[in-house]
Structures are given as structure tokens and as C-alpha cells.
Amino acid sequence: AEVIRQWLADAPSSFEFHPNSTNMGLNPTLNRLLDKVDTEFVTYIAGDDTMRKDRIAVHEKLLRTAPDDVVLAYSDAVVIDENSSVLHPSSRVEFPWPDEPQRSEDTLACLVDSNWIPAASFFMRTGALRREGGYAEDLFYEDFELLTRLAARYRFTYTEEPLVAVRRLATSLGAVGFAHDSPRFVRSMFAALRNAEHGTSEEARELARSHRWELTKRAARIGMPFREVLAMFQDSWRGAATPAHAAAHLARMVGQRVGS
């Protein structure tokens, strides 16, 4: 905190420091700061990522010229390492973008299939973000759940220019937290996929139900609390190949519970 205060002494007056008295975690902190925003648009960027000097101007123009139901603008990203050396000139090398017109016409279905949007590039209408409840505080990361929640109700716009740079670190949340056998990762993915039920895309709903069913089976395998797995089962069993498959899985799950 003291280092930041010293830096602010010579920084433009538009910079403000709002420290937390305790470690609240990412999403509660984002909501705390969202309450302080008094501008039409809002964005944030993690401390290890960077943005181009014209990034905000480009994204602002995209949203100002878009219809009101377009609430989020995004861009491509350069991928850099811990020394800021370029690993990939485009994030598409790691996460290919879906083809148009589906990318824009059914963004939700594309997201359920694969998340290609760099979190560092989100640029949003503040009012829409607030109306939709901000960031989900019970999840350990924010971007995918927010994307599916917004895509179920609104449209996005984008530029193919790499307006931001995302950093790849061996110790980052993306490297150590997004493990398929991590209960908090499973919970976050399940919550994000449930948002498809609120959209108009039947393709997104069907694909999300299938994915949620696979997450439920994974939750049982990795030993998540039985009551939580049972709630996931009740929400996702329609994503099984047949009702018989769902019933067989439930029987195995209950049998393992009794046996233990």
C-alpha cells in the first residue's frame, strides 16, 4: 500500500487508491469498486496485464455507435510472458474465435462451446453490469460466468485489433486455479453454464445441459460434498444421454455414499 501511495504522489489526479482493510477476494472487490463508478462505461484490467494507450477510446467508440442492447465490447489480445516478451501476437493461437455470423448471432452458444474472449478486454455499459448484479461473489473467478450471463440477455461487439496484452505466468490463477479436478472450478463452470437457461438459444441450452451433466459426474468422481452433487444432479440430469443413464448414475452415486 505504501508503494502505491508513493507512486500516486506523482500520478495524474484521476488515479484513486481504494484499499481493502482485509483480503475480500477478487469478485467482492470488483463489486465494491463498481459501486464507486460514476461513468457510462466501465472496465478493469489485472495488474499483470497491459492495454494499448488507445484501448479505451477504441472500445468507447464501439459501444457509443452500437445499439443499446449491445452492452459489452471486446478485442483480441497479445499474449506475453513474465518478461513482457511476446509469446503469441494473437490470443487466437490459444483460443480460436468462432466463425461469423454465429459469433455475433448466437454468442451464447459459442461461449458455451468455448470461451475465446480475453477477460482483459471487457469494456461494458456500467448500467447493464449493475442491472445484472455485477460479479458473482460466490465464485472464485469472474469472467466466464459474467460473459454467459450477459450473453443470455444482450449482444456484444468487438474489434479484431489486439488492444490488450494478457500475461501467462506459471503461478497465475489461470495456471493453478483452473484445474478440472478443482471443486471451485467445477462450481464456477456449472454456474456459468446454467445461464444458458435464461437465453433464447436452444442450441446453447442443449449444449449447456450436456456440459452440466458431465460436470456433475466429475463432481461425484472428485469427492465434492454429496448434498452439493445431488443438487447438481437434479439440475443437470436432462443432459444425460437417456433418463436411464441418469438413473444409473444416481444409483451408483447413492451406492458409493452408502458404502462409504
C-alpha positions as CSV (number, residue, x, y, z in Angstrom):
1,A,0.0,0.0,0.0
2,E,2.8,2.4,0.8
3,V,4.5,1.8,-2.5
4,I,1.2,2.6,-4.3
5,R,0.8,5.8,-2.2
6,Q,4.3,6.9,-3.1
7,W,3.6,6.3,-6.8
8,L,0.3,8.2,-6.6
9,A,2.2,11.3,-5.4
10,D,3.4,11.9,-9.0
11,A,0.5,10.3,-10.8
12,P,-2.4,12.2,-12.6
13,S,-5.1,13.3,-10.3
14,S,-7.6,10.9,-12.0
15,F,-5.9,8.0,-10.2
16,E,-7.5,6.9,-6.9
17,F,-6.5,4.3,-4.4
18,H,-9.2,2.3,-2.6
19,P,-7.5,-0.4,-0.5
20,N,-9.4,-3.1,1.3
21,S,-8.9,-3.4,5.0
22,T,-9.0,-7.2,4.6
23,N,-8.5,-9.6,1.7
24,M,-12.0,-9.7,0.2
25,G,-11.1,-11.8,-2.8
26,L,-11.5,-10.7,-6.5
27,N,-15.2,-10.6,-7.1
28,P,-16.3,-8.8,-3.9
29,T,-13.6,-6.2,-4.6
30,L,-14.8,-5.7,-8.1
31,N,-18.4,-5.1,-6.8
32,R,-17.1,-2.7,-4.2
33,L,-15.3,-0.7,-6.8
34,L,-18.3,-0.9,-9.2
35,D,-20.3,0.9,-6.6
36,K,-17.9,3.8,-7.0
37,V,-18.1,4.1,-10.7
38,D,-19.8,7.2,-12.0
39,T,-19.1,6.9,-15.7
40,E,-21.3,5.5,-18.5
41,F,-18.7,2.7,-19.3
42,V,-16.5,0.6,-17.1
43,T,-13.6,-1.7,-17.5
44,Y,-10.8,-3.1,-15.4
45,I,-7.5,-4.8,-16.0
46,A,-5.5,-7.1,-13.8
47,G,-2.1,-5.8,-12.6
48,D,-0.1,-8.3,-14.7
49,D,-1.9,-7.4,-18.0
50,T,-1.5,-4.3,-20.1
51,M,-3.5,-2.2,-22.5
52,R,-2.8,-0.1,-25.5
53,K,-2.9,3.6,-25.0
54,D,-5.9,3.9,-27.3
55,R,-7.8,0.9,-26.0
56,I,-10.4,2.8,-24.0
57,A,-11.0,5.2,-26.9
58,V,-11.5,2.4,-29.4
59,H,-13.8,0.5,-27.2
60,E,-15.8,3.6,-26.2
61,K,-16.4,4.4,-29.9
62,L,-17.6,0.8,-30.5
63,L,-20.2,1.0,-27.7
64,R,-21.3,4.5,-28.5
65,T,-22.1,3.6,-32.1
66,A,-23.8,0.3,-31.2
67,P,-27.5,-0.3,-30.4
68,D,-28.5,-0.1,-26.7
69,D,-28.8,-3.9,-26.4
70,V,-25.0,-4.2,-27.2
71,V,-23.5,-4.0,-23.7
72,L,-20.0,-5.4,-24.0
73,A,-17.1,-4.7,-26.3
74,Y,-14.1,-6.9,-26.5
75,S,-10.9,-7.3,-28.6
76,D,-8.1,-9.6,-29.5
77,A,-5.1,-9.7,-27.2
78,V,-1.3,-10.2,-27.5
79,V,0.0,-13.0,-25.2
80,I,3.1,-12.1,-23.2
81,D,5.3,-13.9,-20.7
82,E,6.7,-12.7,-17.3
83,N,9.3,-10.6,-19.1
84,S,6.7,-9.0,-21.4
85,S,8.2,-10.9,-24.4
86,V,5.5,-11.8,-26.9
87,L,4.5,-15.5,-26.9
88,H,1.8,-15.1,-29.4
89,P,0.8,-12.0,-31.4
90,S,-2.9,-13.0,-31.1
91,S,-4.8,-14.9,-28.3
92,R,-6.5,-16.8,-31.2
93,V,-3.5,-19.1,-31.2
94,E,-4.6,-20.4,-27.8
95,F,-8.3,-19.8,-28.1
96,P,-9.6,-19.7,-31.7
97,W,-12.5,-17.4,-32.4
98,P,-15.8,-18.9,-33.7
99,D,-16.7,-18.1,-37.2
100,E,-19.2,-15.4,-38.2
101,P,-22.1,-15.0,-38.3
102,Q,-22.7,-17.3,-35.4
103,R,-20.1,-15.5,-33.3
104,S,-22.4,-12.4,-33.2
105,E,-25.8,-14.0,-33.9
106,D,-25.5,-16.7,-31.2
107,T,-22.7,-15.6,-28.9
108,L,-24.1,-17.6,-26.0
109,A,-23.9,-20.9,-27.9
110,C,-20.4,-20.1,-29.0
111,L,-19.4,-19.3,-25.4
112,V,-20.9,-22.5,-24.0
113,D,-18.8,-24.4,-26.6
114,S,-15.6,-22.5,-25.8
115,N,-14.6,-19.2,-24.2
116,W,-12.4,-17.2,-26.6
117,I,-12.9,-13.7,-25.2
118,P,-9.9,-12.2,-23.3
119,A,-11.0,-11.1,-19.9
120,A,-8.6,-8.2,-20.0
121,S,-10.5,-6.8,-23.0
122,F,-14.0,-6.5,-21.4
123,F,-15.5,-3.0,-21.8
124,M,-19.1,-2.6,-20.6
125,R,-22.0,-0.4,-20.1
126,T,-22.0,0.4,-16.4
127,G,-25.8,0.4,-16.1
128,A,-26.2,-3.0,-17.7
129,L,-23.5,-4.5,-15.4
130,R,-25.2,-3.1,-12.4
131,R,-28.7,-4.3,-13.5
132,E,-27.4,-7.8,-13.9
133,G,-26.0,-7.9,-10.4
134,G,-22.3,-7.2,-11.0
135,Y,-19.9,-10.0,-10.4
136,A,-20.9,-13.3,-8.8
137,E,-19.3,-13.1,-5.3
138,D,-19.7,-16.8,-4.5
139,L,-17.4,-17.8,-7.4
140,F,-13.6,-17.7,-7.4
141,Y,-13.2,-16.1,-10.8
142,E,-15.4,-13.6,-12.7
143,D,-15.1,-13.6,-16.4
144,F,-16.8,-16.7,-17.9
145,E,-19.9,-16.6,-15.7
146,L,-20.3,-12.9,-16.4
147,L,-20.0,-13.4,-20.1
148,T,-22.6,-16.1,-20.3
149,R,-25.0,-14.1,-18.0
150,L,-24.7,-11.1,-20.2
151,A,-24.8,-13.1,-23.5
152,A,-28.1,-14.7,-22.4
153,R,-29.7,-11.2,-22.4
154,Y,-27.7,-8.9,-24.6
155,R,-25.4,-8.6,-27.6
156,F,-21.7,-8.0,-27.8
157,T,-19.4,-6.1,-30.3
158,Y,-15.7,-6.5,-30.9
159,T,-12.6,-5.4,-32.8
160,E,-10.0,-7.8,-34.1
161,E,-7.3,-5.4,-33.1
162,P,-5.2,-6.7,-30.1
163,L,-6.0,-3.8,-27.7
164,V,-4.7,-5.5,-24.6
165,A,-1.9,-7.9,-23.7
166,V,-2.5,-10.9,-21.4
167,R,0.3,-12.3,-19.4
168,R,1.0,-16.0,-18.9
169,L,2.6,-16.8,-15.5
170,A,3.2,-20.3,-14.0
171,T,1.8,-19.0,-10.7
172,S,-1.3,-17.2,-12.1
173,L,-4.9,-18.1,-11.2
174,G,-5.4,-19.4,-14.8
175,A,-2.4,-21.7,-14.4
176,V,-3.1,-23.1,-10.9
177,G,-6.8,-22.5,-10.3
178,F,-8.5,-23.7,-13.5
179,A,-7.8,-27.4,-12.7
180,H,-10.5,-29.8,-13.9
181,D,-10.4,-31.7,-10.6
182,S,-10.8,-28.5,-8.5
183,P,-14.2,-28.2,-6.8
184,R,-14.2,-24.4,-7.1
185,F,-13.5,-24.7,-10.8
186,V,-16.4,-27.2,-11.2
187,R,-18.8,-24.9,-9.3
188,S,-17.8,-21.9,-11.3
189,M,-18.2,-23.7,-14.6
190,F,-21.6,-25.1,-13.6
191,A,-22.9,-21.7,-12.5
192,A,-21.7,-20.2,-15.8
193,L,-23.4,-22.9,-17.9
194,R,-26.7,-22.5,-16.0
195,N,-27.0,-19.0,-17.5
196,A,-27.9,-20.6,-20.9
197,E,-31.3,-21.5,-19.5
198,H,-32.1,-17.7,-19.4
199,G,-31.3,-17.1,-23.1
200,T,-33.3,-17.7,-26.3
201,S,-30.7,-20.0,-27.9
202,E,-31.9,-23.6,-28.0
203,E,-28.5,-24.7,-29.2
204,A,-26.9,-23.0,-26.2
205,R,-29.4,-24.7,-23.8
206,E,-28.9,-28.2,-25.1
207,L,-25.1,-27.9,-25.2
208,A,-25.0,-26.4,-21.7
209,R,-27.2,-29.2,-20.3
210,S,-24.8,-31.8,-21.7
211,H,-21.8,-30.0,-20.2
212,R,-23.5,-29.6,-16.8
213,W,-24.2,-33.3,-16.8
214,E,-20.6,-34.1,-17.4
215,L,-19.6,-31.6,-14.6
216,T,-22.0,-33.4,-12.3
217,K,-20.3,-36.7,-12.9
218,R,-16.9,-35.1,-12.4
219,A,-18.1,-33.6,-9.1
220,A,-19.0,-37.1,-7.9
221,R,-15.7,-38.5,-9.0
222,I,-13.6,-35.9,-7.2
223,G,-15.5,-36.3,-4.0
224,M,-17.4,-33.0,-3.7
225,P,-20.0,-32.9,-0.9
226,F,-22.8,-35.4,-1.6
227,R,-25.6,-32.8,-1.0
228,E,-24.0,-30.5,-3.5
229,V,-23.5,-33.2,-6.1
230,L,-27.2,-34.3,-5.6
231,A,-28.3,-30.7,-6.2
232,M,-26.2,-30.6,-9.4
233,F,-27.8,-33.9,-10.4
234,Q,-31.3,-32.6,-10.0
235,D,-30.3,-29.6,-12.2
236,S,-28.5,-31.5,-14.9
237,W,-29.9,-35.0,-15.3
238,R,-31.7,-34.0,-18.5
239,G,-28.3,-33.6,-20.1
240,A,-27.7,-37.3,-19.9
241,A,-27.9,-39.4,-23.0
242,T,-31.2,-41.0,-21.7
243,P,-33.2,-41.0,-18.4
244,A,-31.9,-44.5,-17.8
245,H,-28.3,-43.3,-17.9
246,A,-29.2,-40.6,-15.4
247,A,-30.9,-43.1,-13.1
248,A,-27.9,-45.5,-13.3
249,H,-25.5,-42.7,-12.4
250,L,-27.7,-41.7,-9.4
251,A,-27.9,-45.3,-8.2
252,R,-24.0,-45.6,-8.4
253,M,-23.7,-42.3,-6.6
254,V,-26.0,-43.3,-3.8
255,G,-24.4,-46.7,-3.5
256,Q,-21.0,-45.2,-3.1
257,R,-22.4,-42.8,-0.5
258,V,-23.9,-45.7,1.5
259,G,-20.8,-47.8,1.1
260,S,-18.6,-45.1,2.5
